[in-house]
Amino acid sequence: MSDKSLKVIQGSTITSTTDNGQEPNKWKVVHYANVGCSEEFVECFSGELLELIDASMIFDSKREELKEAILTILLEGLNPCL
């Protein structure tokens, strides 16, 4: 990300934090988004699409890399538009 922040997903809440030069437990955590799984937009990408990847011929670490890439696009690229 261009702003060098870290997004943390906890249930349907997404928080953001940035390295402030201190220990990570002293980084300020701020609310970023709260998107429930009932949102059609989220369900389409994080639910159905990830299930399709599990049924694909993509295996092991490549499968996890693909899922991570999709979730990164969803959370960092498309979610702010929502």
Backbone hydrogen bonds in HBPLUS format (Angstrom, degrees):
<---DONOR---> <-ACCEPTOR-->    atom                        ^
c    i                          cat <-CA-CA->   ^        H-A-AA   ^      H-
h    n   atom  resd res      DA  || num        DHA   H-A  angle D-A-AA Bond
n    s   type  num  typ     dist DA aas  dist angle  dist       angle   num
A0004-LYS N   A0001-MET O   3.35 MM   3  5.33 160.3  2.39 101.2 107.0     1
A0006-LEU N   A0017-THR O   2.72 MM  11  5.24 167.5  1.73 162.9 167.4     2
A0017-THR N   A0006-LEU O   2.88 MM  11  5.24 145.9  2.00 143.1 154.2     3
A0008-VAL N   A0015-THR O   2.77 MM   7  5.19 161.2  1.81 147.0 153.0     4
A0015-THR N   A0008-VAL O   2.90 MM   7  5.19 161.2  1.94 149.8 153.6     5
A0010-GLN N   A0013-THR O   2.84 MM   3  5.29 171.3  1.85 167.0 169.3     6
A0013-THR N   A0010-GLN O   3.09 MM   3  5.29 162.3  2.12 127.2 127.5     7
A0035-VAL N   A0012-SER O   2.86 MM  23  5.29 130.5  2.11 163.9 164.6     8
A0014-ILE N   A0033-ALA O   2.73 MM  19  4.99 173.0  1.73 154.7 152.8     9
A0032-TYR N   A0014-ILE O   2.82 MM  18  5.36 149.2  1.91 151.4 150.0    10
A0033-ALA N   A0014-ILE O   2.96 MM  19  4.99 156.3  2.01 140.5 141.3    11
A0016-SER N   A0030-VAL O   2.82 MM  14  5.38 160.5  1.86 156.4 163.2    12
A0030-VAL N   A0016-SER O   2.94 MM  14  5.38 169.2  1.95 157.8 161.0    13
A0026-LYS N   A0023-GLU O   2.81 MM   3  5.51 161.7  1.84 127.1 132.5    14
A0027-TRP N   A0024-PRO O   3.10 MM   3  5.23 169.4  2.11 112.3 113.9    15
A0039-GLU N   A0036-GLY O   3.18 MM   3  5.84 169.2  2.20 116.5 119.9    16
A0043-GLU N   A0039-GLU O   2.95 MM   4  6.18 170.9  1.96 162.2 165.0    17
A0044-CYS N   A0040-GLU O   2.94 MM   4  5.98 159.6  1.98 150.3 154.8    18
A0046-SER N   A0042-VAL O   2.78 MM   4  5.71 158.7  1.82 163.6 168.9    19
A0047-GLY N   A0043-GLU O   2.93 MM   4  4.78 139.2  2.10 120.0 129.3    20
A0048-GLU N   A0043-GLU O   3.13 MM   5  6.57 148.7  2.23 160.9 170.1    21
A0049-LEU N   A0044-CYS O   3.28 MM   5  6.38 150.2  2.37 144.1 152.6    22
A0051-GLU N   A0047-GLY O   3.09 MM   4  6.31 148.4  2.20 147.9 157.2    23
A0052-LEU N   A0048-GLU O   3.02 MM   4  6.31 149.0  2.12 147.1 155.4    24
A0053-ILE N   A0049-LEU O   3.07 MM   4  6.40 149.9  2.16 145.9 153.7    25
A0054-ASP N   A0050-LEU O   3.16 MM   4  6.44 148.4  2.26 139.1 146.8    26
A0055-ALA N   A0052-LEU O   3.05 MM   3  5.13 133.7  2.27  97.0 109.8    27
A0056-SER N   A0053-ILE O   3.04 MM   3  5.00 161.0  2.08 105.2 110.8    28
A0063-ARG N   A0059-PHE O   3.38 MM   4  5.14 148.9  2.48 104.8 109.2    29
A0063-ARG N   A0060-ASP O   3.07 MM   3  5.40 125.1  2.38 105.2 118.7    30
A0064-GLU N   A0060-ASP O   3.22 MM   4  6.63 157.1  2.28 151.9 158.1    31
A0065-GLU N   A0061-SER O   2.89 MM   4  6.10 155.1  1.95 148.0 155.3    32
A0066-LEU N   A0062-LYS O   2.97 MM   4  6.12 155.9  2.03 143.5 149.5    33
A0067-LYS N   A0063-ARG O   3.00 MM   4  6.28 163.2  2.03 150.4 154.6    34
A0068-GLU N   A0064-GLU O   2.93 MM   4  6.10 161.1  1.96 147.9 153.3    35
A0069-ALA N   A0065-GLU O   2.93 MM   4  6.12 153.4  2.00 145.1 152.6    36
A0070-ILE N   A0066-LEU O   2.96 MM   4  6.23 160.9  1.99 153.9 158.4    37
A0071-LEU N   A0067-LYS O   2.96 MM   4  6.19 165.9  1.98 153.5 157.2    38
A0072-THR N   A0068-GLU O   2.88 MM   4  6.02 148.0  1.98 143.9 153.1    39
A0073-ILE N   A0069-ALA O   2.98 MM   4  6.25 160.8  2.02 150.0 154.3    40
A0074-LEU N   A0070-ILE O   2.92 MM   4  6.15 161.0  1.95 149.9 155.7    41
A0075-LEU N   A0071-LEU O   2.84 MM   4  5.95 173.7  1.84 151.8 153.5    42
A0076-GLU N   A0072-THR O   2.83 MM   4  5.59 160.4  1.86 146.9 153.6    43
A0077-GLY N   A0073-ILE O   2.92 MM   4  4.92 139.3  2.09 121.1 132.5    44
A0078-LEU N   A0073-ILE O   2.93 MM   5  6.34 152.7  2.00 155.8 164.0    45
A0079-ASN N   A0074-LEU O   2.60 MM   5  5.62 142.9  1.73 159.0 170.3    46
A0081-CYS N   A0078-LEU O   2.96 MM   3  5.37 133.8  2.18 110.0 122.7    47
A0082-LEU N   A0079-ASN O   2.94 MM   3  5.12 132.1  2.17 103.8 117.1    48
